[in-house]
Amino acid sequence: MVMMSAIQIVTILVCLVFLFLLLMYLYLVLNNVKIVKQRKQFATYLETQESTGLQYVLHGAAVTTEMIPKNERSYRSVETIGSRYFCLAKDVEIHTRISEFTEQYLAARYKK
């Protein structure tokens, strides 16, 4: 049986700690890249949906299929747009339109 000296044991432990820290660093960097990419995609999606949302809220335009949320990103964008307009608008008609849209297209998601 080969006996390891204290220096060898410490060296192995230091290497393992370094490897662990390196892996954690790589995970954090890659996770940050993923989060930044998702935020950019969300911002782009939000920009494209905001004009149709504005037409619906302000002018009572018809609801288009693009406005109806289908996935997590679209739900978040509709919620963001709706909450922005709801907080900024003082008109009861605008609040009514937002509430009707919310009841029709978003309520089922929260009732689960």
N, C-alpha and C positions, 0 to 999 in steps of 0.2 A: 504494500500500500504506500502510495506516494504522499508524503506530508507536504502541505503548502505552508509557506511562511506567512506571517501576518502581512507583509508587504504585498505578496501576491494576492491575498484575499482582498485587501484594500484596493488594489489596482483593479481587480475584477468588479468590485462594487462601484468604484468610480466610473468605470466604463459602462456599467449597466445604468447608472443614474444619468450619465451623459446621453446614452442611447434613448432612454425614456424622455428626457428633456427635448432631444432632437425630434422625436416622434410627436410630442405634444406641440412643438413649434410648427412642424409641418401641418398638423391637423388644424391648428388655429389659422395659419396662412391660407390653406385651401378652403376652410370654412368661410373666412372673410371674403375671399374671391367669389365664392358661391353667393354670399349675402349681397355683395355689391352688384353682381349680375342680376339677381332677382329684383333688387331695388330699381335698377335701370329698366328692366323689363316692365315692372309695375308702373313706373313713371311714364314710359312710352305708351303703355296701354291706357293709362289714365288720361293722357293728353288726347288720344284718339277718341275716347268715349265722352270726354267732357263736353264737346260741342253738341253732340246729340242729346246729352242730358240737359244741357242749358236750353236747347230748343224746346224740349218737353216741359221743363219746369217753368220757364218764362212765358212761352207762347202757347202751351197746350198742344204741341205737336204730337202726332201719334207715336206710340211706343214701337220701336223697331226691334227686330230680332237681335240686333247687336247689343241693345240695351238690357236685354234679359240675361241675368247672370247664369253661367253654366258651370263654372269652376271656381276654385278658391280665389284666383286673381280677379276674376270678373266680379265676384261678390265683394271683395275688398274695395275695388274701384267704385262700384255702385254705392257702397256704404260711405266711402270718402266723399264722393260728389254730393250725395244726398245730405250728409251732415253739414258740409260746407254751405250749401244753399239754404238749408233749414236754419242754420245759425245766423246767416247774414240777411236773409229775407225777412221783411216785416209784413209782407202781404199775406193775408189769410188764404187767398187762392193758391199761392205757391205752396204754402204749408199743406193745404188739402191735397194738391197733386202729389207731393212727396209722400204724404201719408198713404194715399191710395196705392201708389206704386209699391211702397214698402209692404203694405198688407197683401197685395196681390202676388208679388214676386219674391219677397224676402221672408215673410212670416213663416212659411213652411220650414225653412232652414232652422229657425230657432225653436220650433215646436217639437223637434225630434227629441 
